[in-house]
Amino acid sequence: MALKPRHIEKLRKIFEDGLMRVQQLDRIERMQMRSKIRREISFVSSWKNPKAEIIITRWESRLSDVFSLFPHRFKDDLTMLLQEIIKEE
């Protein structure tokens, strides 16, 4: 089962909230990171049987610059959210 639109919106929102808290980014850098995040979320949303661990591993490699700006607990919170979303389906 693929991710539902409301789940995609939750994921996008958690990344957006994280980006808004980072002070050292200017407007252009934020826009570029948002674009990368949207591409990754839309790619993962097309998967038929998503697994939280696989998604996080992919995002750690593809979005390493984004994850480096956030505190370590962000990744843990994101993993827990993904696990809840996948269980819900």
C-alpha positions as CSV (number, residue, x, y, z in Angstrom):
1,M,0.0,0.0,0.0
2,A,1.3,3.4,-1.0
3,L,1.4,6.4,1.3
4,K,-1.9,8.3,1.4
5,P,-2.0,12.1,0.6
6,R,-2.6,13.0,4.3
7,H,0.5,11.0,5.2
8,I,2.5,12.8,2.6
9,E,1.3,16.1,4.0
10,K,2.3,15.1,7.5
11,L,5.8,14.3,6.3
12,R,6.1,17.5,4.3
13,K,4.9,19.4,7.4
14,I,7.4,17.9,9.7
15,F,10.3,18.8,7.3
16,E,8.9,22.3,6.8
17,D,8.7,22.9,10.6
18,G,12.3,21.7,11.0
19,L,13.5,24.0,8.2
20,M,11.7,27.0,9.7
21,R,13.6,26.5,13.0
22,V,17.0,26.6,11.3
23,Q,18.4,30.1,11.5
24,Q,21.5,29.8,9.4
25,L,19.7,29.3,6.1
26,D,18.8,32.1,3.7
27,R,15.6,32.2,1.6
28,I,17.3,30.6,-1.5
29,E,18.8,27.7,0.4
30,R,15.5,27.0,2.1
31,M,13.7,26.9,-1.3
32,Q,16.3,24.5,-2.6
33,M,16.0,22.2,0.4
34,R,12.2,22.3,0.2
35,S,12.5,21.3,-3.5
36,K,14.7,18.3,-2.6
37,I,12.4,17.2,0.2
38,R,9.4,17.4,-2.1
39,R,11.1,15.3,-4.7
40,E,12.1,12.7,-2.2
41,I,8.7,12.5,-0.5
42,S,6.9,12.2,-3.9
43,F,9.3,9.4,-5.0
44,V,8.7,7.5,-1.8
45,S,5.0,8.0,-2.0
46,S,4.9,5.9,-5.1
47,W,6.3,2.9,-3.4
48,K,3.8,0.0,-3.0
49,N,5.2,-1.5,0.2
50,P,7.2,1.2,2.0
51,K,9.3,0.3,5.1
52,A,10.3,3.0,7.5
53,E,13.9,1.8,7.8
54,I,14.4,1.8,4.0
55,I,12.9,5.2,3.7
56,I,15.1,6.7,6.4
57,T,18.2,5.1,5.0
58,R,17.4,6.5,1.5
59,W,16.7,10.0,3.0
60,E,19.9,10.0,5.1
61,S,21.9,9.5,1.9
62,R,19.9,11.8,-0.4
63,L,19.0,14.5,2.2
64,S,22.2,14.4,4.2
65,D,22.6,18.2,4.0
66,V,19.1,18.6,5.4
67,F,19.5,16.1,8.2
68,S,22.8,17.7,9.2
69,L,20.9,20.9,10.1
70,F,18.4,19.2,12.3
71,P,19.0,17.8,15.8
72,H,19.6,14.0,16.1
73,R,16.2,13.5,17.6
74,F,14.5,14.7,14.4
75,K,15.6,11.6,12.7
76,D,14.2,9.5,15.5
77,D,10.9,11.4,15.5
78,L,10.7,11.0,11.7
79,T,11.3,7.3,12.0
80,M,8.6,6.9,14.6
81,L,6.1,8.9,12.5
82,L,6.9,6.7,9.4
83,Q,6.4,3.5,11.5
84,E,3.0,4.8,12.7
85,I,1.9,5.8,9.2
86,I,2.9,2.4,7.8
87,K,1.1,0.5,10.6
88,E,-2.0,2.6,10.0
89,E,-2.3,1.5,6.4
